[in-house]
Amino acid sequence: MNVDAVEAVVKKHIKGMVVVFGENKDYNELITDQMIPPRGGGPYLLDEINQELESYLKIKQVHYLPTERWAPYLTPKMSIKRKALVLNSL
C-alpha cells in the first residue's frame, strides 16, 4: 500500500492532521484531529473519501485524536512519528 497516495486523497477532504494505517489488516484506519460527522441527512465524508480509493485501500475505521494530543508524536520539523502514534494512541 502506498500510504502517501491514500493520505493525499484523505487530505483533499480533511484539513488537518491525518495518518492512515492498516498493517496486517485487510482494511485501513484513519487517525485525525478533525471530527468526521456521523452518517445523517447529507453525504457521509468517509463514503466520499472511499469512493476515490481502490476497494483494498478503503478506510473502515476513524479514530479522533484532539490536536493538543498530537504534540508527543511530532518531530521538531513537525513530521509525524507514525509508528509511535499508531501504537500509543489507540
matplotlib code that plots the C-alpha trace (Angstrom):
import matplotlib.pyplot as plt

x = [0.0, 1.2, 0.3, 1.3, -1.2, -4.1, -3.3, -3.3, -6.8, -7.9, -6.3, -8.4, -11.4, -9.9, -7.9, -5.7, -3.6, -4.2, -2.4, -3.6, -2.5, -3.5, -0.6, -1.6, -5.3, -7.5, -8.6, -7.2, -7.9, -7.5, -6.3, -7.3, -7.7, -10.8, -14.3, -16.0, -19.7, -21.7, -24.0, -27.0, -29.0, -26.2, -23.3, -21.0, -17.4, -15.9, -18.0, -16.8, -13.2, -13.6, -15.2, -11.8, -9.9, -9.5, -11.5, -8.5, -7.4, -10.8, -10.9, -13.2, -12.5, -11.8, -10.1, -10.3, -7.3, -7.6, -5.0, -3.4, -2.7, -0.6, 2.4, 4.2, 4.1, 5.6, 9.2, 10.9, 10.2, 6.5, 6.7, 4.5, 6.1, 3.7, 4.7, 4.6, 1.2, -0.4, 1.0, 0.2, -3.0, -5.3]
y = [0.0, 3.5, 5.4, 8.7, 8.2, 7.3, 10.2, 12.5, 11.5, 11.9, 15.4, 16.6, 16.1, 16.7, 19.7, 18.9, 16.1, 12.7, 9.3, 6.3, 2.8, -0.8, -3.0, -6.7, -5.8, -6.2, -2.6, 0.8, 3.0, 6.8, 8.9, 12.6, 15.7, 16.6, 15.4, 13.5, 13.9, 10.7, 9.5, 11.6, 13.6, 14.7, 12.9, 11.0, 12.2, 8.8, 7.5, 10.4, 9.5, 5.8, 6.4, 7.7, 4.6, 1.1, -1.4, -2.8, 0.7, 1.8, 3.2, 1.3, 3.0, 6.5, 7.5, 11.1, 12.5, 16.1, 18.4, 19.0, 15.3, 15.2, 17.1, 14.0, 12.4, 15.4, 15.8, 19.3, 19.7, 18.9, 15.5, 12.8, 9.9, 7.4, 4.2, 5.8, 7.4, 4.2, 2.1, 4.6, 6.4, 3.5]
z = [0.0, -0.8, 2.3, 0.8, -2.1, 0.3, 2.6, -0.4, -1.1, 2.5, 2.7, -0.2, 2.2, 5.7, 6.5, 9.5, 10.8, 9.2, 9.5, 7.5, 8.6, 8.1, 8.7, 8.9, 8.3, 5.2, 5.5, 6.5, 9.5, 9.9, 12.8, 12.5, 14.6, 12.7, 13.8, 11.0, 11.4, 11.7, 8.9, 8.7, 6.2, 3.9, 2.3, 4.6, 4.4, 4.8, 1.9, -0.3, 0.6, 0.0, -3.5, -4.6, -3.3, -4.6, -2.6, -0.8, 0.3, 1.8, 5.3, 7.6, 10.9, 12.0, 15.3, 16.6, 18.4, 19.6, 18.2, 21.6, 22.0, 18.8, 20.2, 21.6, 18.1, 16.2, 15.4, 15.7, 12.0, 12.5, 10.9, 12.4, 14.3, 12.6, 14.4, 17.9, 17.1, 15.9, 18.8, 21.6, 20.7, 20.0]

ax = plt.figure().add_subplot(projection="3d")
ax.plot(x, y, z, "-o")
ax.set_aspect("equal")
plt.show()
